Amino acid sequence: MTAFEGWWPYIFIAVAGWLATDIWRWLGVLAGNRLREDSEALNWVRAVATALVAAVVAKLIVYPTGVLESSPLWLRLGAVAVGAAAFFAAGRKPAVGIGTSIATLALGLYMLGF
């Protein structure tokens, strides 16, 4: 019996995932080094990346899974609003906004008995 006997599917998935995505990361680095900071192509990439992040966050808020699925929508939206206010009040520091949102959501869930 070897040390990797039960782990070979996980190792295969990790290596296959790395191989499938790493080439695109390197191509992105090479292409990104050739773009000007104010180019239209880079503005488009930023816009698409921002839209993807916003869509994932919206999906997590509106259609959550797990414990959040049983939490009320008003609590999830309120936590986002409080976190956004803290983000801007702290000079656009992401850690403050994220931490405040999580703390607000956790406090709200605790107060509702979750």
N, C-alpha and C positions, 0 to 999 in steps of 0.2 A: 504494500500500500504506500503510495507516494503522498507527498504533502499537497499536491495540486489535484488529487483525484476528484474531489467533488467541486472543485473550483473552475474546471476547464470551460464550462459555458460562460461564466462571468468574465474570465480572461479573454475569451474569444470575442465577446460583445464589446469589451473595452478596447481591444486592439482594432476590431473592425470599425468601431465608432471613431477612433482616433484617425485611422487611415482615410475614412470617408470624409472627414471634415478638415483635417489638417492641411491638405493641399489647397483648399479654398481660403484658409486663413493666411497661408503664405502668399498666395496670389493677391489677396487683399492688401497685405503689407506692401508687396511690390508695387501694386497699382496705386495705393494710397501715398507712397513716397513721391510719386511723380505728379500728383495733383497739387494745384495751388490751393492755399487756404481759403480763398474767396471764389473758387470755381463753381460753376453751376452744377457740375457732377457731384461735388462734395456736398453742396447744399441739398441736392436731391437725396443723397445717401443719408444725411442727417435727418431729413424729413421722414423718410421711410422708417428709419430706426426709431424715431420718436413715436411715429404712428403705431408701430408694432408694440412698443412698450405700453403705450396708452391703451391699446386694444386688450392686451393681456391683463392689465390692471383692471380695466372695466369689466372684463369677463369674470375676474376673481371677485369683484364687488357685487355684480348683478346676478351672476350664476355660480355661486361658490359650491364647493363640495366639502364633505366631512362635517366637522363641528360648525363651521361657519354657515353651512346650509340651514341649520336650525336657528341661527341668530337672525334677528329682525333686520330688514333692509335699512331702516332708519339709523340703526346703530352703526352699520358698516359705512353708510354715507356720512354720518356725523364724525366718525373716526377719521375719514379722509379729509373732511372740512377742517377739523381741528389740526390735523397734521399739516395741511397746506398752509393754514394760518401761522403755525409755528415755523414752518420752513421759511416763509417770507419774513416773519418777524426776526428770525435769527440770521438774516443776511444770506438767504438762499443756501443754507447748509443742509444737504440731503440727510445726513445722519440724524439731525434734530427732527426733521419732518417725519422720517420713518419711525424713529423711536417714539415720538409723540403719538403717532397714529396707532402703533402697536399698544402703547400704554393705555390709550383711550379705549381701544377695542377690548383689551383685557379687563380693564376696570368695569366697562359696561357689561361684559359677559359675567363677571363676578357678581355685580349688583343684580343681574337678572337670574342668578342662581345656576349658571352653567358650570 
